[in-house]
C-alpha cells in the first residue's frame, strides 16, 4: 500500500481495527507526522461541518494517539487550539469525546 492508502484507511471510522495501517505509521513515523498534524488542523477548522453532517471522519482521533505515542511536540498546538473547545457550539469537543 502507498502512504496515502494507509492514511485513507484511517480516514473514516470502521468497526474493523486498522492494525496494518497503524503499524506502518508507527514504523515510519517521520514520514507520516506532517499528515497526522494536518488531520488535527483539518478537524479543528471543519469541526462544525463534520459534526453537523454526521461525518465518520476519524483520522484526527488516530492522529492524536499516534502523535502522543511519538511524543510529537507540534501536536500540542495542533490539538489544543487557542480558542476554547466549547466555542462554536462545542463542535470541537464533540469530535473528540465520542
C-alpha positions as CSV (number, residue, x, y, z in Angstrom):
1,X,0.0,0.0,0.0
2,X,1.1,3.6,-0.6
3,X,1.4,6.2,2.1
4,X,-1.9,7.8,1.0
5,X,-3.7,4.5,1.0
6,X,-2.6,3.9,4.6
7,X,-3.9,7.3,5.6
8,X,-7.1,6.8,3.7
9,X,-7.7,3.5,5.6
10,X,-7.8,5.6,8.8
11,X,-9.8,8.5,7.4
12,X,-13.3,7.2,8.3
13,X,-14.5,5.2,11.3
14,X,-14.7,1.5,10.7
15,X,-15.6,-1.3,13.1
16,X,-12.5,-3.2,11.7
17,X,-9.4,-2.2,13.6
18,X,-6.8,-0.9,11.1
19,X,-3.8,-2.7,12.6
20,X,-1.8,-2.8,9.4
21,X,-2.1,0.9,8.8
22,X,-1.2,1.8,12.4
23,X,1.8,-0.5,12.4
24,X,3.0,1.1,9.1
25,X,2.7,4.6,10.6
26,X,4.5,3.5,13.8
27,X,7.3,2.0,11.8
28,X,7.7,5.1,9.6
29,X,6.6,7.9,12.0
30,X,8.7,10.7,10.5
31,X,7.1,10.1,7.1
32,X,3.6,10.4,8.5
33,X,3.9,13.2,11.1
34,X,3.1,16.1,8.7
35,X,-0.2,14.4,7.6
36,X,-1.2,13.5,11.1
37,X,-0.7,17.1,12.2
38,X,-2.7,18.2,9.1
39,X,-5.6,15.9,10.2
40,X,-5.8,17.7,13.5
41,X,-5.8,21.0,11.8
42,X,-8.5,19.8,9.4
43,X,-10.7,18.6,12.2
44,X,-10.2,21.9,14.1
45,X,-11.0,24.1,11.0
46,X,-14.0,21.9,10.0
47,X,-15.4,20.8,13.4
48,X,-18.9,22.3,12.8
49,X,-19.3,20.8,9.4
50,X,-18.0,17.4,10.4
51,X,-20.4,17.3,13.4
52,X,-23.5,18.7,11.6
53,X,-23.0,16.3,8.7
54,X,-22.6,13.3,11.0
55,X,-19.3,12.6,9.3
56,X,-17.4,9.4,10.0
57,X,-14.1,11.3,9.8
58,X,-11.8,9.6,12.3
59,X,-8.2,10.2,11.2
60,X,-7.8,13.0,13.8
61,X,-8.5,10.5,16.6
62,X,-5.8,8.1,15.4
63,X,-3.5,11.1,14.9
64,X,-3.9,12.3,18.5
65,X,-2.9,8.9,19.8
66,X,-0.1,8.3,17.4
67,X,1.4,11.8,17.9
68,X,1.2,11.3,21.7
69,X,3.0,8.0,21.3
70,X,5.6,9.7,19.2
71,X,5.9,12.5,21.8
72,X,5.5,15.0,18.9
73,X,5.6,18.4,20.5
74,X,3.9,20.1,17.5
75,X,0.8,18.1,18.2
76,X,0.1,20.2,21.4
77,X,-0.6,23.4,19.5
78,X,-2.5,21.5,16.8
79,X,-4.7,19.6,19.1
80,X,-5.3,22.4,21.6
81,X,-6.3,25.4,19.6
82,X,-6.1,28.9,21.1
83,X,-9.9,29.2,21.2
84,X,-11.7,27.2,23.9
85,X,-13.1,23.8,22.9
86,X,-16.6,24.9,23.9
87,X,-16.9,27.7,21.4
88,X,-18.7,27.1,18.1
89,X,-21.4,25.2,19.8
90,X,-19.0,22.7,21.3
91,X,-18.3,21.0,18.0
92,X,-14.6,20.5,18.7
93,X,-15.4,18.8,22.0
94,X,-18.0,16.6,20.2
95,X,-15.3,15.4,17.7
96,X,-13.1,14.1,20.5
97,X,-15.4,12.8,23.2
98,X,-17.3,10.1,21.3
